[in-house]
Amino acid sequence: MEASQQTIQQIERAIRKVAANFPPKAEPVLTDIHLWVNPYTGEIRSYNDDDEELDRCVVEEWIKSPQDDFYENVAPILRRCIEQMRPVVEQMSIMRPFSFVLIDEEHETLQDLVLIDDEETVVLGGALMQGLEQDLDSFLQNLLAD
């Protein structure tokens, strides 16, 4: 799925509105930013860790999206927009590290999109995270065997 310039602008506007909830001079809070995209209405809702809604907007291009792999197609677009908004995102008064997370309607994590740390912004892609659980299980088994 390719994103139009209008879609990119709508997502960037939503990220700016989320960032406005965490002004740079405010006392830092401990939270991640959770993004839910409704494939039927095109609505993007953002939440903090307490499931308090921070903002919502509609991406018209995503209304009634018929794709079965909707979230897999939306995640790279969101990731790219967050990365492009790096200067705004890094100024947010949220304790480091924090993440932007794609969630489903039950608020279950689908994908970690971006991790913001003091040193740098890390873009988390599917290829980076594939096999991580198996690697950690193997590491733990080897550690316990010793």
Sine and cosine of phi, psi and omega as CSV:
sin_phi,cos_phi,sin_psi,cos_psi,sin_omega,cos_omega
0.00,0.00,0.80,-0.59,0.08,-1.00
-0.99,-0.11,0.57,-0.82,0.00,-1.00
-0.98,-0.20,0.73,-0.68,0.06,-1.00
-0.96,0.26,0.24,-0.97,0.04,-1.00
-0.88,0.48,-0.58,0.81,0.03,-1.00
-0.90,0.45,-0.67,0.74,0.03,-1.00
-0.89,0.46,-0.71,0.71,0.03,-1.00
-0.86,0.52,-0.70,0.71,0.01,-1.00
-0.90,0.44,-0.64,0.77,0.02,-1.00
-0.91,0.42,-0.66,0.75,0.03,-1.00
-0.92,0.39,-0.69,0.72,0.01,-1.00
-0.89,0.45,-0.61,0.79,0.06,-1.00
-0.89,0.45,-0.65,0.76,0.03,-1.00
-0.90,0.43,-0.65,0.76,0.03,-1.00
-0.90,0.43,-0.64,0.76,0.06,-1.00
-0.88,0.47,-0.64,0.77,0.02,-1.00
-0.92,0.40,-0.63,0.78,0.07,-1.00
-0.89,0.45,-0.72,0.70,-0.01,-1.00
-0.87,0.49,-0.53,0.85,0.01,-1.00
-0.90,0.44,-0.39,0.92,0.06,-1.00
-0.96,0.29,-0.25,0.97,-0.05,-1.00
-0.75,-0.67,0.94,0.34,-0.06,-1.00
-0.88,0.47,0.54,-0.84,-0.09,-1.00
-0.82,0.58,-0.57,0.82,-0.08,-1.00
-1.00,0.03,-0.05,1.00,-0.03,-1.00
-0.98,0.22,0.32,-0.95,0.08,-1.00
-0.91,0.42,0.80,-0.60,-0.03,-1.00
-0.89,0.46,0.62,-0.79,0.04,-1.00
-0.92,-0.39,0.31,-0.95,0.02,-1.00
-0.98,-0.19,0.95,-0.31,0.00,-1.00
-0.26,-0.97,0.29,-0.96,0.23,-0.97
-0.93,-0.37,0.23,-0.97,0.06,-1.00
-0.95,-0.31,0.86,-0.52,-0.03,-1.00
-0.96,-0.28,0.77,-0.63,-0.02,-1.00
-0.90,-0.43,0.80,-0.60,0.10,-1.00
-0.89,-0.46,0.78,-0.62,0.04,-1.00
-0.92,-0.40,0.84,-0.55,0.02,-1.00
-1.00,0.01,0.91,-0.41,-0.06,-1.00
-0.94,0.35,-0.22,0.98,-0.01,-1.00
-1.00,-0.04,-0.59,0.80,-0.04,-1.00
-0.97,-0.26,-0.22,0.98,-0.04,-1.00
0.97,0.25,0.13,0.99,-0.07,-1.00
-0.98,0.19,0.69,-0.72,0.15,-0.99
-0.95,-0.32,0.83,-0.56,0.08,-1.00
-0.90,-0.44,0.65,-0.76,0.05,-1.00
-0.89,-0.45,0.62,-0.79,-0.06,-1.00
-0.71,-0.70,0.38,-0.92,0.18,-0.98
-1.00,-0.06,-0.12,-0.99,-0.04,-1.00
-0.92,0.40,-0.36,0.93,0.01,-1.00
-1.00,-0.01,0.23,0.97,-0.04,-1.00
0.87,0.50,0.44,0.90,0.11,-0.99
-1.00,0.07,0.77,-0.63,-0.03,-1.00
-0.95,0.32,0.76,-0.65,0.02,-1.00
-0.99,-0.14,-0.60,0.80,-0.04,-1.00
-0.22,-0.98,0.30,-0.95,0.14,-0.99
-0.52,-0.85,0.53,-0.85,0.07,-1.00
-0.47,-0.88,0.18,-0.98,0.00,-1.00
-0.87,-0.49,0.77,-0.63,0.13,-0.99
-0.99,-0.16,0.97,-0.25,-0.13,-0.99
-0.85,0.53,-0.58,0.81,-0.02,-1.00
-0.90,0.44,-0.38,0.92,-0.06,-1.00
-0.99,-0.12,0.02,1.00,0.00,-1.00
-0.92,0.40,0.75,-0.67,0.01,-1.00
0.79,0.62,0.71,0.71,0.03,-1.00
-0.93,0.38,0.87,-0.50,-0.11,-0.99
-0.99,0.12,-0.02,1.00,-0.16,-0.99
-0.97,0.26,0.69,-0.73,0.08,-1.00
-0.94,0.34,-0.52,0.85,-0.02,-1.00
-0.98,-0.18,0.62,0.78,-0.07,-1.00
-0.81,0.59,-0.78,0.63,-0.07,-1.00
-0.91,0.42,-0.58,0.81,0.05,-1.00
-0.91,0.41,-0.49,0.87,0.03,-1.00
-0.99,0.12,-0.52,0.85,-0.04,-1.00
-0.98,0.21,-0.58,0.82,-0.08,-1.00
-0.82,0.57,-0.74,0.67,0.00,-1.00
-0.90,0.43,-0.51,0.86,0.03,-1.00
-0.93,0.37,-0.73,0.68,0.05,-1.00
-0.87,0.49,-0.71,0.71,-0.01,-1.00
-0.85,0.53,-0.73,0.68,-0.02,-1.00
-0.89,0.45,-0.66,0.75,0.01,-1.00
-0.91,0.41,-0.67,0.75,0.02,-1.00
-0.90,0.44,-0.68,0.73,0.02,-1.00
-0.88,0.48,-0.65,0.76,0.02,-1.00
-0.93,0.38,-0.42,0.91,0.01,-1.00
-1.00,-0.07,0.30,0.95,-0.08,-1.00
-0.73,0.68,-0.75,0.66,-0.01,-1.00
-0.86,0.52,-0.61,0.79,0.02,-1.00
-0.95,0.32,-0.72,0.69,-0.06,-1.00
-0.90,0.43,-0.65,0.76,-0.04,-1.00
-0.94,0.34,-0.28,0.96,0.02,-1.00
-1.00,0.02,-0.11,0.99,-0.04,-1.00
-0.91,0.42,0.63,-0.78,-0.03,-1.00
-1.00,0.09,0.90,0.43,0.06,-1.00
-0.85,-0.52,0.70,-0.72,0.00,-1.00
-0.89,0.46,0.67,-0.74,-0.01,-1.00
-1.00,0.06,0.51,-0.86,-0.17,0.99
-0.98,0.20,0.46,-0.89,0.13,-0.99
-0.64,-0.77,0.31,-0.95,-0.09,-1.00
-0.79,-0.61,0.40,-0.91,0.29,-0.96
-0.98,-0.18,0.80,-0.60,-0.12,-0.99
-0.81,-0.59,0.73,-0.68,0.10,-1.00
-1.00,0.05,0.80,-0.60,-0.04,-1.00
-0.85,-0.53,0.25,-0.97,0.08,-1.00
-0.99,-0.15,-0.08,-1.00,-0.08,-1.00
-0.92,0.40,-0.34,0.94,0.08,-1.00
-1.00,-0.01,0.11,0.99,0.00,-1.00
0.93,0.38,0.45,0.89,0.11,-0.99
-1.00,0.03,0.63,-0.78,-0.04,-1.00
-0.93,0.37,0.78,-0.63,0.11,-0.99
-0.99,-0.14,-0.71,0.71,-0.02,-1.00
-0.41,-0.91,0.61,-0.80,0.25,-0.97
-0.99,0.13,0.79,-0.61,-0.06,-1.00
-1.00,-0.04,-0.81,0.59,-0.07,-1.00
-0.57,-0.82,0.65,-0.76,0.08,-1.00
-0.93,-0.37,0.82,-0.57,0.02,-1.00
-0.97,-0.25,0.83,-0.56,0.01,-1.00
-0.81,-0.58,0.14,-0.99,0.01,-1.00
-0.88,0.48,-0.60,0.80,-0.10,-1.00
-0.99,0.14,-0.64,0.77,-0.11,-0.99
-0.27,-0.96,0.20,-0.98,0.12,-0.99
-0.99,-0.15,0.79,-0.62,-0.02,-1.00
-0.94,-0.35,0.82,-0.57,0.06,-1.00
-1.00,0.01,0.86,-0.51,-0.02,-1.00
-1.00,-0.09,0.87,-0.50,0.03,-1.00
-0.93,-0.37,0.27,-0.96,0.00,-1.00
-0.85,0.53,-0.64,0.76,-0.04,-1.00
-0.91,0.42,-0.57,0.82,0.01,-1.00
-0.92,0.40,-0.63,0.78,-0.12,-0.99
-1.00,0.00,-0.24,0.97,-0.04,-1.00
-0.89,0.45,0.74,-0.68,0.05,-1.00
0.99,0.16,-0.01,1.00,-0.03,-1.00
-0.88,0.48,-0.69,0.73,-0.02,-1.00
-0.89,0.46,-0.67,0.74,0.03,-1.00
-0.91,0.42,-0.65,0.76,0.03,-1.00
-0.89,0.47,-0.67,0.74,0.01,-1.00
-0.92,0.38,-0.64,0.77,0.05,-1.00
-0.88,0.47,-0.70,0.72,0.02,-1.00
-0.89,0.45,-0.68,0.73,0.04,-1.00
-0.87,0.50,-0.72,0.70,-0.01,-1.00
-0.90,0.43,-0.67,0.74,0.03,-1.00
-0.88,0.47,-0.68,0.73,0.05,-1.00
-0.91,0.42,-0.61,0.79,0.01,-1.00
-0.92,0.38,-0.67,0.74,0.00,-1.00
-0.95,0.32,-0.47,0.88,0.01,-1.00
-0.94,0.35,-0.48,0.88,0.00,-1.00
-0.98,0.21,0.00,0.00,0.00,0.00
